[in-house]
């Protein structure tokens, strides 16, 4: 209280998750002087940090999630490097591929050995490291906790606890399934993605673009990378995927202002309308469906289906996914 009370201007407190006892003090100082933007609170503990702050600072805060570099920040010309190295500044800006890989390797180790124990001190570092590596091999797949538990030799509840922990720490995304009253059996487990493509590649042992393009996980990696860039660039209220046990699937469904929009990711040169796309349009009553691909041209396949290059996210054209546009 003595140190903070007399400070003027913008007060920045970094790594606040290390000192949770500051939250009640900040509440008092905020209430004494209701000046917007007086305190900038930074921390890497994500949901655990938010839970601490929400108990003490309810109605006094605005939460802003900061991601790594987006494709709009690095530019469309640097998309390949961005995909390979990910969005962490030190990884992306490294002088060589080896320097980038070394930074990511050290980050993963420090994260498991230093950051995680601050939130969950009872999680063994070696077990979480094995789980994270295994999860990289299941990147882009529907969650199967029993299979992972069997491979790792732990209970299914333990694997779910590890998964939730990595999600809370913003390392993993659990994309929840959309299901509605249809005469079809629908998938009801989430899809799991590692949010940063650079960390995914480090855990998979991928060091160069040549390694990446030759790796069997290349397609899944590109899908996860493109999905994250879509979610960064496109305004939306909620995001889901959709799949049925009959084989129909939609990679991403965005809800925006009460309307449903579909997104498919195709790592091919010339995407086409598939039976699965037609099924998703009809069953989900989508306003439109956009196919994202690694090409360079945007074009329409029908009144409701449009193809966009991933690099369109860099210049704002991706906004047409949830905005009216001419075919």
C-alpha positions as CSV (number, residue, x, y, z in Angstrom):
1,X,0.0,0.0,0.0
2,X,2.8,2.4,0.9
3,X,4.7,1.7,-2.4
4,X,1.7,2.0,-4.7
5,X,-0.5,4.7,-3.1
6,X,1.7,7.6,-4.1
7,X,2.5,6.6,-7.7
8,X,1.2,8.9,-10.5
9,X,0.4,8.2,-14.1
10,X,0.2,4.7,-15.5
11,X,1.2,2.1,-13.0
12,X,2.3,-1.2,-14.6
13,X,2.5,-4.4,-12.5
14,X,4.0,-7.4,-14.3
15,X,3.7,-11.1,-13.3
16,X,1.1,-10.2,-10.8
17,X,0.2,-13.9,-10.3
18,X,3.3,-14.2,-8.2
19,X,1.7,-11.7,-5.7
20,X,-2.0,-12.4,-5.4
21,X,-2.2,-10.5,-2.2
22,X,-2.0,-7.3,-4.3
23,X,-5.5,-7.7,-5.6
24,X,-7.3,-6.5,-2.4
25,X,-4.9,-3.6,-2.1
26,X,-5.5,-2.6,-5.8
27,X,-9.3,-2.6,-5.1
28,X,-8.8,-0.1,-2.3
29,X,-6.6,2.2,-4.5
30,X,-9.0,2.0,-7.4
31,X,-12.0,2.9,-5.3
32,X,-10.1,5.8,-3.8
33,X,-9.4,7.3,-7.2
34,X,-11.7,6.0,-10.1
35,X,-9.4,7.1,-12.9
36,X,-9.7,4.8,-15.9
37,X,-6.6,3.1,-17.1
38,X,-4.6,3.9,-14.0
39,X,-3.3,0.4,-13.5
40,X,-2.1,-2.0,-16.2
41,X,-1.9,-5.5,-14.7
42,X,0.1,-8.1,-16.7
43,X,0.4,-11.8,-16.0
44,X,0.8,-15.1,-17.8
45,X,-1.4,-17.3,-15.5
46,X,-4.6,-16.7,-17.6
47,X,-7.7,-18.1,-16.0
48,X,-6.2,-18.7,-12.5
49,X,-5.1,-15.0,-12.6
50,X,-8.6,-14.0,-13.8
51,X,-10.2,-15.9,-11.0
52,X,-8.1,-14.1,-8.5
53,X,-8.8,-10.7,-9.9
54,X,-12.5,-11.3,-10.4
55,X,-12.9,-12.0,-6.7
56,X,-11.3,-8.7,-5.7
57,X,-11.7,-6.4,-8.7
58,X,-15.3,-7.2,-10.0
59,X,-16.7,-4.3,-11.9
60,X,-13.3,-2.5,-11.9
61,X,-11.4,-4.3,-14.7
62,X,-11.4,-4.9,-18.4
63,X,-9.7,-8.1,-19.5
64,X,-7.6,-8.1,-22.8
65,X,-6.1,-11.3,-24.0
66,X,-2.7,-10.7,-25.7
67,X,-1.7,-13.3,-28.3
68,X,1.6,-13.7,-30.1
69,X,2.3,-11.9,-33.4
70,X,-0.6,-12.3,-35.8
71,X,-0.3,-12.6,-39.6
72,X,-1.6,-9.0,-39.9
73,X,1.4,-7.9,-37.8
74,X,4.1,-9.9,-39.5
75,X,2.7,-9.4,-43.0
76,X,1.5,-11.8,-45.7
77,X,5.0,-12.1,-47.2
78,X,6.3,-13.7,-43.9
79,X,3.5,-16.2,-43.5
80,X,5.7,-19.3,-43.9
81,X,8.1,-18.1,-41.3
82,X,5.2,-17.2,-39.0
83,X,3.7,-20.7,-39.4
84,X,7.0,-22.5,-38.8
85,X,8.2,-20.4,-35.8
86,X,4.9,-19.3,-34.3
87,X,4.0,-16.0,-32.8
88,X,6.2,-15.6,-29.7
89,X,8.4,-12.5,-30.5
90,X,11.8,-14.1,-29.6
91,X,11.0,-17.2,-31.6
92,X,9.7,-15.3,-34.7
93,X,12.5,-12.7,-34.6
94,X,15.4,-15.1,-34.0
95,X,18.4,-14.7,-36.4
96,X,18.4,-18.4,-37.5
97,X,16.0,-21.4,-37.4
98,X,18.4,-23.0,-34.8
99,X,18.1,-19.9,-32.5
100,X,14.3,-20.0,-32.8
101,X,14.2,-23.7,-32.0
102,X,16.5,-23.2,-29.0
103,X,14.4,-20.4,-27.6
104,X,11.2,-22.5,-27.9
105,X,12.9,-25.5,-26.3
106,X,14.0,-23.4,-23.4
107,X,10.6,-21.7,-23.1
108,X,8.8,-25.1,-22.9
109,X,11.2,-26.3,-20.2
110,X,10.9,-23.1,-18.1
111,X,7.1,-23.0,-18.5
112,X,6.8,-26.6,-17.2
113,X,9.4,-26.2,-14.4
114,X,8.7,-22.6,-13.3
115,X,5.3,-21.3,-14.4
116,X,3.1,-24.3,-13.9
117,X,4.2,-24.9,-10.3
118,X,3.0,-21.4,-9.4
119,X,-0.6,-22.5,-10.4
120,X,-0.5,-26.2,-9.8
121,X,2.4,-27.2,-7.6
122,X,1.3,-30.8,-7.4
123,X,1.6,-31.5,-11.1
124,X,4.8,-33.5,-11.8
125,X,6.9,-31.7,-14.4
126,X,8.0,-34.9,-16.2
127,X,4.4,-36.2,-16.5
128,X,3.1,-32.9,-17.9
129,X,6.0,-32.7,-20.3
130,X,5.1,-36.2,-21.7
131,X,1.5,-35.3,-21.9
132,X,2.2,-32.0,-23.8
133,X,4.4,-33.9,-26.3
134,X,1.7,-36.6,-26.8
135,X,-0.9,-33.9,-27.2
136,X,1.1,-32.4,-30.0
137,X,0.7,-35.7,-31.9
138,X,-3.1,-35.5,-31.4
139,X,-3.2,-31.9,-32.6
140,X,-6.4,-31.2,-34.5
141,X,-8.1,-34.4,-33.4
142,X,-11.2,-35.0,-31.3
143,X,-10.3,-35.5,-27.7
144,X,-9.8,-39.1,-26.6
145,X,-8.8,-39.0,-23.0
146,X,-8.9,-42.8,-22.5
147,X,-6.5,-43.4,-25.3
148,X,-4.0,-40.8,-24.0
149,X,-4.4,-42.1,-20.4
150,X,-3.6,-45.6,-21.6
151,X,-0.5,-44.4,-23.5
152,X,0.8,-42.4,-20.5
153,X,-0.2,-44.9,-17.8
154,X,-2.4,-42.5,-15.8
155,X,-6.1,-42.2,-15.2
156,X,-8.5,-40.5,-17.6
157,X,-9.3,-37.9,-15.1
158,X,-5.6,-37.0,-14.8
159,X,-5.3,-36.4,-18.5
160,X,-8.4,-34.2,-18.5
161,X,-6.9,-32.2,-15.6
162,X,-3.7,-31.7,-17.5
163,X,-5.6,-30.7,-20.6
164,X,-7.7,-28.1,-18.7
165,X,-4.5,-26.8,-17.0
166,X,-2.8,-26.2,-20.4
167,X,-5.9,-24.5,-21.7
168,X,-6.1,-22.3,-18.6
169,X,-2.5,-21.3,-19.3
170,X,-3.4,-20.4,-23.0
171,X,-1.2,-23.1,-24.4
172,X,-4.0,-25.3,-25.7
173,X,-7.4,-24.6,-27.3
174,X,-10.3,-26.9,-26.7
175,X,-12.7,-26.1,-29.5
176,X,-16.1,-27.2,-28.3
177,X,-18.5,-29.1,-30.5
178,X,-21.8,-27.6,-31.7
179,X,-24.7,-30.0,-31.4
180,X,-28.4,-29.5,-32.0
181,X,-31.5,-31.5,-32.4
182,X,-30.8,-33.3,-35.7
183,X,-31.7,-36.8,-36.7
184,X,-27.9,-37.6,-36.8
185,X,-25.4,-38.8,-34.1
186,X,-23.2,-35.8,-33.5
187,X,-19.7,-35.6,-32.0
188,X,-19.8,-34.3,-28.5
189,X,-16.1,-34.2,-27.4
190,X,-13.9,-31.1,-28.1
191,X,-11.1,-30.9,-30.6
192,X,-7.7,-30.0,-29.2
193,X,-5.2,-27.7,-30.7
194,X,-1.8,-26.3,-29.5
195,X,-2.4,-22.6,-29.9
196,X,1.1,-21.7,-31.0
197,X,2.4,-23.4,-34.2
198,X,6.0,-22.8,-33.2
199,X,5.6,-24.7,-29.9
200,X,3.7,-27.5,-31.8
201,X,6.6,-27.9,-34.2
202,X,9.2,-27.9,-31.4
203,X,7.3,-30.7,-29.6
204,X,7.1,-32.6,-32.9
205,X,10.8,-32.2,-33.6
206,X,10.2,-30.1,-36.7
207,X,13.0,-27.6,-37.3
208,X,12.8,-26.3,-40.9
209,X,10.1,-25.6,-43.5
210,X,11.3,-28.7,-45.4
211,X,10.8,-30.8,-42.3
212,X,7.3,-29.3,-41.9
213,X,6.1,-29.9,-45.4
214,X,7.3,-33.5,-45.3
215,X,5.8,-34.3,-41.9
216,X,2.6,-36.3,-41.7
217,X,1.2,-33.7,-39.3
218,X,1.7,-30.8,-41.8
219,X,-2.0,-30.7,-42.7
220,X,-3.1,-30.7,-39.1
221,X,-0.5,-28.1,-38.2
222,X,-1.7,-25.8,-41.0
223,X,-5.3,-26.2,-40.0
224,X,-4.6,-25.2,-36.4
225,X,-2.4,-22.3,-37.5
226,X,-5.1,-21.0,-39.9
227,X,-7.8,-21.5,-37.3
228,X,-5.9,-19.4,-34.7
229,X,-5.3,-16.6,-37.3
230,X,-9.0,-16.7,-38.1
231,X,-10.1,-16.3,-34.5
232,X,-7.6,-13.4,-34.0
233,X,-8.8,-11.6,-37.1
234,X,-12.6,-12.2,-37.3
235,X,-15.1,-10.7,-34.8
236,X,-17.2,-13.4,-33.3
237,X,-19.2,-14.1,-30.1
238,X,-18.6,-17.9,-29.9
239,X,-16.7,-20.5,-31.9
240,X,-17.4,-24.2,-32.3
241,X,-16.7,-27.1,-34.7
242,X,-19.3,-29.6,-35.9
243,X,-19.2,-33.2,-36.9
244,X,-21.5,-36.2,-37.2
245,X,-20.7,-39.9,-36.9
246,X,-21.9,-40.2,-40.5
247,X,-18.8,-38.3,-41.6
248,X,-20.1,-34.7,-42.1
249,X,-17.9,-32.1,-40.5
250,X,-17.3,-28.3,-40.3
251,X,-13.9,-27.2,-39.1
252,X,-15.1,-23.9,-37.5
253,X,-18.5,-22.4,-36.9
254,X,-18.6,-18.7,-35.8
255,X,-21.6,-17.2,-34.1
256,X,-21.7,-13.4,-34.7
257,X,-24.7,-11.2,-33.9
258,X,-26.9,-14.2,-33.8
259,X,-25.9,-15.5,-37.2
260,X,-24.0,-18.7,-38.0
261,X,-21.0,-18.7,-40.4
262,X,-18.9,-21.7,-41.4
263,X,-15.2,-22.0,-42.1
264,X,-13.4,-24.9,-43.7
265,X,-9.6,-25.2,-44.0
266,X,-8.2,-27.0,-47.1
267,X,-4.4,-27.3,-47.7
268,X,-4.9,-27.8,-51.4
269,X,-4.4,-25.6,-54.5
270,X,-8.0,-25.5,-55.7
271,X,-10.7,-26.2,-53.1
272,X,-14.0,-27.5,-54.3
273,X,-17.5,-27.8,-52.7
274,X,-17.8,-31.2,-51.1
275,X,-20.7,-33.3,-49.9
276,X,-19.7,-32.4,-46.3
277,X,-19.8,-28.7,-47.1
278,X,-23.3,-29.0,-48.6
279,X,-24.5,-31.0,-45.5
280,X,-23.1,-28.4,-43.1
281,X,-24.8,-25.5,-45.0
282,X,-28.2,-27.3,-44.9
283,X,-28.1,-28.8,-41.5
284,X,-26.7,-25.8,-39.7
285,X,-28.5,-23.1,-41.7
286,X,-25.3,-21.2,-42.3
287,X,-25.4,-17.7,-43.7
288,X,-22.4,-18.6,-45.7
289,X,-19.3,-20.8,-45.7
290,X,-15.7,-19.7,-46.4
291,X,-12.9,-22.1,-47.4
292,X,-9.5,-20.9,-46.3
293,X,-6.6,-22.2,-48.4
294,X,-2.9,-21.4,-48.8
295,X,-3.3,-20.0,-52.3
296,X,-3.3,-16.4,-53.5
297,X,-6.7,-15.7,-55.1
298,X,-10.2,-15.2,-53.7
299,X,-13.1,-16.5,-55.7
300,X,-16.7,-17.7,-55.3
301,X,-17.8,-21.3,-55.7
302,X,-21.5,-20.6,-55.2
303,X,-23.8,-17.9,-53.8
304,X,-23.0,-19.2,-50.3
305,X,-19.5,-20.7,-50.6
306,X,-16.4,-18.5,-51.1
307,X,-12.7,-19.3,-51.2
308,X,-10.2,-17.0,-49.4
309,X,-6.4,-17.3,-49.1
310,X,-5.1,-17.4,-45.6
311,X,-3.0,-14.3,-46.3
312,X,-6.3,-12.3,-46.6
313,X,-6.2,-12.2,-42.8
314,X,-3.2,-9.9,-43.1
315,X,-5.0,-7.1,-45.0
316,X,-8.5,-7.3,-43.5
317,X,-10.2,-9.2,-46.4
318,X,-10.9,-12.0,-44.0
319,X,-13.6,-9.9,-42.5
320,X,-15.8,-10.9,-45.4
321,X,-16.4,-14.2,-43.5
322,X,-18.9,-12.4,-41.3
323,X,-19.7,-9.4,-43.5
324,X,-21.7,-9.1,-46.6
325,X,-19.6,-9.2,-49.8
326,X,-20.2,-9.4,-53.5
327,X,-19.6,-12.7,-55.1
